[in-house]
């Protein structure tokens, strides 16, 4: 049972997230031969003020 974790800064629509998760599921199914019903995908969204890159909060960019 593959379990894929994806961390993103919040800001994408539900439709975008669903499309991405579907594509990830399809890629796992295609490349490692796992039935799609066994693939689990979890998206963790961070608030922009909870993510810092190079000393700058994403909310400040």
N, C-alpha and C positions, 0 to 999 in steps of 0.2 A: 504494500500500500504506500505509494509515494505521497508524501505530504510536502507541499510547496508553500513556503512563507514568503510573502512579498511585502516589504515596508515602503510606503509612499508618503510624501507630504500630501495632506488633504487638498482637494480642489477639483477632483474629476467627477463627472456625473456617474450615476448608477449604471447607465448604459455603457459608458466607457469601461468601467470596472468589469462589468459582466462580459463584454467583448474580450478584454484582456484575459480574464480568467478562463474563458472558453478556449482561446488560442493556446494558453499554457496547457490546459488539459489535453487538447488535441496534439500538441507537440510531445508531451510525455507518452501518450498512447502510441503515436507514430514511431518515436525514436527508441523507446525501450520496450514496447510491446505489452504494456500493461492495459488491461481493459479499462475504458474510461470511467466506468462506475466505481473503480477502485482508486481513482486519482482524487486527492483532496487538495484544495487551494484555499489558502487563508490570506486575506489582505488586511494589513494593519496600517491605518492611516494616522499620521501624526499632524498635530496642529503646526502651522508654520512657525509659531513662536516656541515650539518644542524641538526644533531641528536647527542645528548650527553647523555651518560648513566654513572652515577657514576663519573662525572667530566672528562670523557674521550670521545672525539669525535669518532664516529664510523670510520671515515676516518683515525684515528691514531691507530686503532687496527690491 
